Amino acid sequence: MNETTTDPSSADETAAEQAHEGTDAPAAESAETASPAETAGSGETAEPQDAGESEREAEDDAESAEERVRRLEEEGDIAADYLEELLDIADLDGDIDIDVEGDRASVEIRGADRLAALNRPKGELLDALQELARLAVQTRTGARSRLMLDIGGFRAEHKGSLEELAATAIAEAKESGQPVPMRPMNPFERKVVHDVAKREGLRSESDGDGKGRHVVIYPAS
């Protein structure tokens, strides 16, 4: 059911997020595989970068490309097995594709029309399932995961509207010469905005805590 492809060439897509965002996955607490029932009650994880994230980055530097791809493919397989079990429990259809994008495992649930409908319009279900999948990976491997989940291409569609929103804020910052705060966003959304700001030669920073965390666009100095 799972199809695995690898594309290690997109590591630059995560550079902006690593510069602005810390890992948003919690530390593992068990070496046993988590089931959907065990992880369903888990809360939102902390985002700010800590010593553990720095250690992980150092390990990634020392890790060969082949080892990295193999590790991320394993993360994708674990997440796919977990999500398949979850879909079966919920009696929902869906095919799961596994990929590797830069320094992340990437998993997409395709052909899940009912699940996709439940996820719209804000993608809150997607965020929740992504956290559960990350927890399942961490519980199995004992290491933090930055796995990215998508449902029916929602992230790709959402990315276009976010880029337009970021372009509007950038234009306002350039015209007014003042910082422009944006609405609260999740880590994926903030990364998209950071990427657009960097491409336009402006500085952007994340500010706030929890669900109020947002991006501020700064005019060129």
N, C-alpha and C positions, 0 to 999 in steps of 0.2 A: 504493500500500500504506500510505503514511503519511497520517494525518489530523492536521491542525494546528488547534488552538484556542488562544485567548489569554485569560488572566484576570489582568491586572496588579493587581487589587485586593487581592491577598493578601500584600503586602509586609511586613505586620506579623508574619507567621508566621516570618520569618527574623530579626527584631530580636533575639530572645533569643540565637540562635546567634551573631550577629555580636558581641554583647556578651560572650559567654563563650568562643566558639570562633574561632580564626583559620581562614584558608583551608586546606583539606587537599589542595590540588592543587599539583603541582610546577611549576616554571617551564618554559616551552617551550624546546626546544633546537633545533628545526628548523622550517622553513616549509613542508615537504612533508607530504603526507597520510600518516598512519601506517596500516599494515595490521595486521590482527589478529596476524600472525606477528611483526611488528616490536615491538609493544607487549606481547606476552604475557609477556616476561621482566622487565617493569618491577617494581620493588619498591614497598613502601609509602611514601607521601609524608609529608612533614613537616607537622605541624598548627599549631604556634604562629604567631601573627600576626607579620608582619614589615613592613618599609618598603614592600615591593611591594603588600601588601594595603591599606595606608593609601592608597597612590597610586590603587589601583583604586577604593576607596570614594570618593575625591575625584572621579575621573572619572565615577563613577555619579551623583554629585550634580549634575554639570554636564550630564549626558546627558538629553535629553528623553525623555518616556515613550514616544513613538513610536520613537525610535532604539533605546531599550532593548529594547522588544518585538521589533523587527526583528533586533537582535543576538542575542537569546536564541532566537528562532525559527531563526536560522542555526545556532546551537549544536545545537539539537534535530535539525535536518536532518542535520548532519554526524554526530552520534552515531547517528542512526537508520540512515544508510547503512552506518556501520561495523558496527553490531550485526546488520544484515541480512546482511552479508557473513560475519560470524562464525557466524550461524545456518546459513547455507548450507554453510559449511565443515564444521560439526558435524552436518549433516543433521538439523536440528531445526526443527520447525514453530513458528510464532509470528507474530502481527501486532503492529505497532509504532504506538503513539499518541504524538503530540507535543503538549505543552502548555507554557504559561508560568505559573509560580506565583511571584508576587512578583519577586525578583531572581534567579530560577533558571529554567533550562530544565528541563522535566520530561519524561521519556521512560518509557513503560511497555510491557513486552512482554506481550501478552495471548495467550491460547489456546496457550500453550507448556507443556503438561502435563508433559512429560518434564523440561523445564528447571526448572519450578516444584518438581518432586519432588526434583531434585538440590539445589535451593537450601535445602530444609528440613532440620533445624528451626531453624538458627541464622542463616540468611541470609548465610553466608560467600561463597557463589558470587555473590550479588547485589552484595556489597561489592567483590569482585574485578572483576566486569564493569563496575561503575560507574567504578572507577578507570581501567580500560582505555578506556572511552568518553570520560572526561575528557581522558585523554592524547591520544586521537585528535583531539578538538576543539582542544586547545592546540597540537598540532603543525600543524594546518591554519590556525588563526587567529593564532597567536603570542601569545595571551592566555590567562590562567588561566580555568578554568571551574569553576563550582560546580554543574554539572548534577546532577540527582537522577534516579536510575533506580529503577524498581520492576518486579517480575516477578509477574504474576498477583495483584496486590493485597496482596502480602506485607507491605509497609510499613504499610498501613492496618490490617491485622489485628494486626500486631506492636505498633502504636502503642497499642491498647487495653490490652494486657497491661502495657506499659511505664508507662502512666498509673496503673494499679492499683499497680504496684510503687513508683512515686514517691509515691503517696498514702500507702502504708504507711510509707515512710521519713519523710515529712512529719509524720505522726501521732506517730511515735516521737520526732522532734526536738522537737515541741511538748510532749510529755509529759515527756521526760527533761531538756529544756533543754540538751542536748549536741549537737554536730555529729554527723551520721549519714552515714558514707561508704557509697556503693553499690558494686555490683560493676562491674568494668571494662566499658565500653561503647564503641561506635563513635560517630562524630560525630552521626549521625542520632538514635541512642538518647539521647545526652546532651542534644541539643536538646529532645527531647520532655520529659525530666525537668526541664530548666531552665524550660520553658514552664509546667509544672504548678506548680513551686515559686513562680514569679513570680505566677501566678494566685492562689495561696494566701497571698501576701504574705510569703513567706520568701526568704532569700538562698541562692543555690546557686552553687558554683564548681567548675570542673573541676580535677583534680589528677592528678599522675602523668604518665608518659611512655609513648609507644608503645601497645602492647596493654594496658598496665596503667592507662591513663588512665581516670579515673572521676569521678563527680559526688559532691560532699559537700554535704549539706543542712544549713543552719545554722538554729538556732531564732531566733525574733524577738528582737531586742535590747531 
